[in-house]
Amino acid sequence: MTVTSNIAPFELHFTVQQSEKTLLEALSEQLPSNVHFSNQQLKRFCQQGAVWVSEPLNQPQKHSKKTRVRRAKKVLKEGAEVSFYFNEAVLNTEISPPVLIEDCGDFSVWYKPKGVLSQGSKWGDHTTLNRWIETQYAFETPPEKRPCWIIHRLDKATDGLMLIAHSKKSAQRLAHRFETHQIGKTYQAWVKGQFSEQERSFDQEVDGKPALSFARQLFYDADNQCSLVQVNIATGRKHQIRVHLSNAGFPIIGDRLYGDAQEGDPDLQLTAVEITFLSPQGTIEQRFQLPDNLQPSVSI
């Protein structure tokens, strides 16, 4: 079901003045006079993560942390603070289905298509990888439905492998392995120009933080004057690969932020192709690779 209201994005913030009122009732009463949503639509907005609630605590003037509330029938306490973020474009966004690569029980490995988010916003989270798995996917081995925790992130425009934890204990364990550099990530990217066949390192800081990447050419397309490169990263700064390659004179094809891509050009040509679990000594304990049918093609 999609929203076709043509209503401009808006934020609604209010405090519940009467106890024993459901979230659905409170939202219906507080909507602007020119905005009309059915109960079914309001329930869907809650499920999509667009409604947040902070409950009053027993301590004076103290409230719980504001969190998403998905149950529209939740009974609210007097003094509860509610925020509703409506953006028709966000709520109507649909994503390509992620693909399960391997089920490891307390965690799983997935292919995240381009356009799927690693993290939601205040406007909703139904297009995130973890939320899609929780609501849309049934595992073949019990339990069919599992809670999901994001361990690391890929940009919205980047596709490729991601790890998803299914318990807090697993999430903490995997996060620790990332922090101690016991998980390696390998990417492939199409860049403009002829990249060196010898491995190059890049250590320019990203957002004022140390960052280290290593890249080498896998294939050169002379007709289109572009190279398929493999990149390994020793740190995980935001946009690290995009920044390093662009500053070296090899912007990733389709990069509208750090390159010169325009409307109509290909999407960002950056894919996470391999994740390896490393021992403290640096030896490979476990390797997950993107299947051939999801690998970047040898020609664009």
C-alpha positions in Angstrom: 0.0 0.0 0.0 1.4 3.4 -1.0 0.5 6.9 0.2 -0.7 9.2 -2.6 -1.6 12.2 -0.5 0.7 14.8 -2.1 1.2 16.2 1.4 4.5 18.0 1.9 6.9 16.4 4.5 6.1 17.5 8.0 7.0 16.8 11.7 4.4 16.5 14.4 5.5 16.7 18.1 3.2 16.6 21.1 2.8 15.5 24.7 0.0 13.2 25.7 -2.2 15.0 28.2 -4.4 12.0 29.2 -3.3 8.5 30.3 -4.7 5.2 28.9 -4.8 6.6 25.4 -3.5 4.5 22.6 -0.8 5.8 20.2 -3.2 5.4 17.3 -5.8 7.6 19.1 -3.3 10.2 20.1 -1.9 10.5 16.5 -5.5 10.8 15.1 -6.4 13.5 17.5 -3.1 15.5 17.0 -2.9 15.5 13.2 -3.2 18.9 11.5 -6.7 19.8 10.4 -5.8 19.6 6.8 -4.2 16.1 7.1 -6.3 13.0 7.0 -4.9 9.5 7.3 -6.9 6.3 7.9 -6.2 4.1 10.9 -4.6 1.6 8.6 -2.2 4.2 7.2 -1.2 5.3 10.7 -0.5 1.7 11.7 1.7 1.3 8.7 3.6 4.5 9.5 4.3 3.1 12.9 5.5 -0.2 11.5 7.8 1.6 9.0 9.5 3.4 11.9 8.2 6.9 11.5 6.7 7.3 15.0 8.9 7.8 18.1 7.8 7.9 21.8 9.6 8.9 25.0 7.8 7.7 28.2 7.9 9.6 31.5 9.9 7.8 34.2 9.2 7.7 37.9 11.9 10.4 38.5 10.6 14.0 38.2 11.1 15.6 34.8 12.8 12.4 33.5 11.9 10.6 30.3 13.1 7.4 28.7 15.1 7.6 25.5 12.9 8.3 22.5 12.6 5.2 20.4 10.5 3.9 17.5 7.2 2.5 18.5 5.6 0.1 16.0 2.5 -1.0 17.8 -0.2 1.6 17.1 -2.3 0.1 19.9 0.3 0.7 22.6 -1.2 2.5 25.6 0.6 5.7 26.4 1.2 7.2 29.8 0.2 10.8 30.6 3.2 13.0 29.7 4.5 10.7 27.0 6.2 12.7 24.2 5.4 11.6 20.7 7.1 12.5 17.4 5.7 11.6 14.0 7.8 12.2 10.9 5.9 12.1 7.6 7.7 12.0 4.3 5.7 10.5 1.5 8.7 9.8 -0.7 10.5 7.9 2.1 7.4 5.9 3.2 6.7 4.9 -0.4 10.2 3.8 -1.2 10.6 0.1 -2.2 13.9 -1.8 -2.3 15.3 -4.7 -4.2 15.2 -7.8 -2.1 18.5 -8.6 -0.3 19.9 -12.1 -0.9 21.0 -14.5 1.9 24.5 -15.7 1.2 25.1 -18.0 4.2 23.2 -18.7 7.4 25.6 -19.2 10.3 23.1 -19.4 13.1 23.8 -16.6 15.4 24.8 -14.4 12.4 24.2 -14.4 8.7 25.9 -13.1 5.6 23.8 -11.1 3.1 24.1 -9.4 -0.3 22.8 -5.8 0.1 21.6 -4.4 -3.2 22.1 -0.7 -4.1 19.4 1.5 -2.6 19.1 -0.6 0.6 20.1 1.3 3.7 22.4 0.2 6.5 20.8 2.7 8.9 17.4 4.3 9.1 16.5 7.9 9.7 13.9 9.6 11.8 11.6 9.4 8.8 11.6 5.6 8.8 13.6 2.4 8.6 11.6 0.0 6.5 14.2 0.1 3.7 17.1 -0.9 6.0 18.7 -4.4 5.6 18.0 -5.5 9.2 14.4 -4.4 9.2 13.7 -6.0 5.8 15.1 -9.3 7.1 13.1 -9.1 10.3 9.8 -8.4 8.5 10.1 -9.9 5.1 12.3 -13.0 5.4 11.8 -16.5 6.8 14.9 -18.6 7.4 14.9 -22.2 6.2 16.3 -23.4 9.5 14.7 -22.5 12.9 14.1 -20.0 14.1 12.5 -18.7 10.9 12.1 -15.2 12.2 15.1 -13.6 14.0 16.0 -10.2 15.5 18.7 -8.4 13.5 21.6 -6.2 14.5 23.7 -4.2 12.1 27.5 -4.7 12.7 29.0 -2.6 10.0 27.7 -0.4 7.2 27.7 0.1 3.5 26.7 3.3 1.7 23.2 3.3 0.2 24.8 3.4 -3.3 27.2 0.6 -2.5 26.2 -3.0 -2.9 27.8 -6.2 -1.6 28.3 -8.3 1.5 27.2 -7.5 5.0 27.1 -9.3 8.3 23.9 -9.4 10.4 23.9 -10.5 14.0 20.9 -12.3 15.5 21.6 -11.8 19.2 23.1 -9.1 21.3 25.9 -11.5 22.3 26.7 -12.2 18.7 26.6 -8.5 17.8 29.0 -7.6 20.6 31.4 -10.4 19.5 31.4 -9.4 15.9 31.8 -5.7 16.8 34.8 -6.6 18.9 36.3 -8.4 16.0 35.9 -5.4 13.8 37.4 -3.1 16.4 40.4 -5.4 16.8 40.9 -5.7 13.0 40.0 -9.4 13.0 37.6 -9.0 10.1 38.8 -8.0 6.6 36.7 -6.5 3.8 37.5 -6.6 0.1 35.9 -4.4 -2.5 35.9 -4.0 -6.2 35.3 -0.8 -8.0 35.3 0.6 -11.6 37.4 3.8 -11.7 38.2 6.2 -14.4 41.7 6.0 -15.9 44.3 3.3 -16.0 45.2 2.2 -12.5 48.5 0.6 -11.6 48.9 -3.1 -11.8 51.1 -2.9 -8.7 49.4 -2.5 -5.4 49.2 1.1 -4.1 48.5 2.3 -0.6 46.5 5.4 0.5 46.8 6.8 4.0 45.2 10.2 3.6 43.1 11.1 6.7 39.3 11.0 6.2 37.3 13.4 8.3 40.4 14.0 10.4 40.9 10.3 11.3 43.6 7.9 10.1 42.5 5.8 7.1 44.4 3.2 5.2 43.4 1.5 1.9 45.3 -0.7 -0.6 44.3 -1.0 -4.2 45.5 -2.8 -7.4 44.2 -3.2 -10.9 42.3 -6.4 -11.9 41.4 -5.4 -15.5 41.8 -2.4 -17.8 39.1 -1.5 -20.3 41.1 0.4 -23.0 38.0 1.2 -25.0 36.3 3.0 -22.1 39.5 4.1 -20.4 38.5 2.7 -17.0 39.9 0.1 -14.6 38.4 -2.6 -12.4 40.4 -2.3 -9.1 40.4 -4.4 -6.0 40.5 -2.5 -2.7 41.3 -3.8 0.8 40.8 -1.5 3.7 42.5 -1.5 7.1 40.2 1.1 8.6 36.5 1.7 8.0 36.0 5.4 7.7 32.8 6.8 6.0 33.4 7.0 2.2 37.0 6.0 2.7 37.4 4.2 -0.6 35.6 6.9 -2.5 37.7 9.6 -1.0 41.1 7.8 -1.4 40.5 6.8 -5.1 39.1 10.2 -6.1 41.9 12.2 -4.5 44.4 9.9 -6.3 42.8 10.9 -9.6 40.8 7.7 -10.1 37.2 8.6 -9.2 34.8 5.7 -9.0 32.4 5.6 -11.9 28.9 6.8 -10.9 30.2 8.7 -7.9 28.2 11.9 -7.7 29.7 13.1 -4.5 33.5 12.7 -5.0 33.5 12.3 -8.8 31.9 14.0 -11.7 29.0 11.7 -12.4 25.8 13.3 -13.8 22.2 12.3 -14.1 21.9 9.3 -16.5 25.3 8.0 -15.7 25.7 4.5 -14.2 25.1 4.0 -10.5 28.1 4.0 -8.1 30.3 1.1 -9.3 31.5 -0.1 -5.9 30.9 -3.5 -4.5 31.9 -5.3 -1.3 32.9 -8.7 -2.6 34.6 -10.6 0.3 34.6 -10.7 4.1 37.2 -12.7 5.9 37.4 -13.6 9.6 41.0 -13.4 10.8 42.8 -14.9 13.8 44.8 -12.5 16.1 47.8 -13.7 14.2 46.3 -12.6 10.9 45.6 -16.0 9.4 42.2 -16.6 7.6 39.7 -18.6 9.7 36.6 -18.1 7.5 35.9 -16.5 4.2 32.7 -15.4 2.6 32.6 -14.4 -1.1 30.0 -12.8 -3.3 28.7 -15.4 -5.8 29.7 -15.0 -9.4 26.3 -13.9 -10.5 26.5 -10.9 -8.1 30.1 -10.0 -8.8 30.9 -6.8 -10.8 31.1 -7.6 -14.5 34.5 -7.5 -16.3 33.1 -4.8 -18.5 30.7 -1.9 -18.0 
